[in-house]
Amino acid sequence: MTQDPALPAELLQHRVSDLPAGAPIALPLTPASTFALPGTTDAPFTYGRAGGPTWSALEEALGVLEQAEVAVLPSGMAAISSVLLTQLTPGDRVLLPSDGYYATRSLAERFLVPAGIEAVLRPTAEYAQQDLTGFTVVHLETPSNPGLDLCDIAEVSARAHAAGALVVVDNTTLTPFGQRPLDLGADVVVASDTKAPNGHSDALLGHVASRDAAVMETVRAWRTLAGGIPGQLETWLVHRGLETLELRLDRMCTSAQVLAERLAEHPAVQGVVHPGLASHPQRELVARQMARTGSLIGLTLADEGAAERFLAAARLVVPATSFGGVHTSGERRARWGDAVPGGFVRLSVGCEPTEALWADLDAALRDLG
Ligand SMILES: Cc1ncc(COP(=O)(O)O)c(C=O)c1O
């Protein structure tokens, strides 16, 4: 699958093409909680918990990318919970990835299961074999974080729809430039914009996108009534980040590909997983479903000690737990309890020049002896 060049052009152009003379080209940040309502409540904005101009600008920009209605939420988890908590009722059954982002599973264990919702966990690569009969929501994450396994969004969506289920895809690792779940048949996209869309490690945000008007109305009502709303500054920061997402993602994914190929040949490395490698077990699906192969690399070193020494020695790898930022970062995922070997490092490749990164990684690996 290839990326449509019209999308990044439209993203940059849609808001500024009809600006009146003298208007700022940059999006104004409007930190308003209350809006003037002389004699009527019929106004574009009324009260900040229900919406405001900065939110609307970001929702329009994300809507251009998703080609769908969008609601912004204060974090990726707020986006995920706004869908799961509103679409599931007691007695329902939800399918979740056992190898996906751990907080989604914890949300189910702590809050969905006690409310009488059955949560079934399956590895992402085994969704193809899962009977979907009886599920209300099928939630998937492909590539999964951190193992980078895939499942076929179009195939799972078709079977889930035949079984009457709503299909929700966490598209955080690839963004709409890397993968387009709604075009492949999914009903809802949830994503953490804390990652690459913001890209500068200075704001948390998330969004829900769908072409199903009823789902979006419910998510917006949930946001207004539960009251978990994005801050205006965070929204503005993500809007600003989004304008360079395509450029940053291009550098990050291109570098990740080069680095993954070289790391796979390195004598100090026991294993490398990256969707762009010819060795990825689902290579055919990568080509069919993904426009970009992402900025994440799973790197297995000899053991926990080797992984920690590598992270300490690599000057260009910030030891941190997020991904998608301009700075390359990395961490041992077993420290959070992910089902990966002790020496498994998740590398998030940033925007540094590729050869500078390689020189740094290579030197840190040589230090391991
Ligand atoms: C795949 C995935 N989904 C959702 C989230 C949650 O995002 P946030 O931290 O913005 O709530 C994360 C965070 O790492 C993630 O990796």
The ligand as a MOL file (V3000), in Angstrom:
LIG
                    3D

  0  0  0     0  0            999 V3000
M  V30 BEGIN CTAB
M  V30 COUNTS 16 16 0 0 0
M  V30 BEGIN ATOM
M  V30 1 C -0.4380 1.4180 21.2640 0
M  V30 2 C -0.7750 2.4090 22.3320 0
M  V30 3 N -2.0600 2.7510 22.5200 0
M  V30 4 C -2.4150 3.6470 23.4640 0
M  V30 5 C -1.4790 4.2340 24.2770 0
M  V30 6 C -1.9330 5.2000 25.3390 0
M  V30 7 O -1.6100 6.5060 24.9990 0
M  V30 8 P -1.5460 7.6990 26.0810 0
M  V30 9 O -0.2880 7.4780 26.8600 0
M  V30 10 O -1.5620 8.9250 25.2570 0
M  V30 11 O -2.7430 7.5440 26.9430 0
M  V30 12 C -0.1460 3.9230 24.1170 0
M  V30 13 C 0.8830 4.5430 24.9770 0
M  V30 14 O 2.0340 4.1680 24.9650 0
M  V30 15 C 0.2290 2.9690 23.1230 0
M  V30 16 O 1.4940 2.6120 22.9450 0
M  V30 END ATOM
M  V30 BEGIN BOND
M  V30 1 1 1 2
M  V30 2 1 2 3
M  V30 3 2 2 15
M  V30 4 2 3 4
M  V30 5 1 4 5
M  V30 6 1 5 6
M  V30 7 2 5 12
M  V30 8 1 6 7
M  V30 9 1 7 8
M  V30 10 2 8 9
M  V30 11 1 8 10
M  V30 12 1 8 11
M  V30 13 1 12 13
M  V30 14 1 12 15
M  V30 15 2 13 14
M  V30 16 1 15 16
M  V30 END BOND
M  V30 END CTAB
M  END
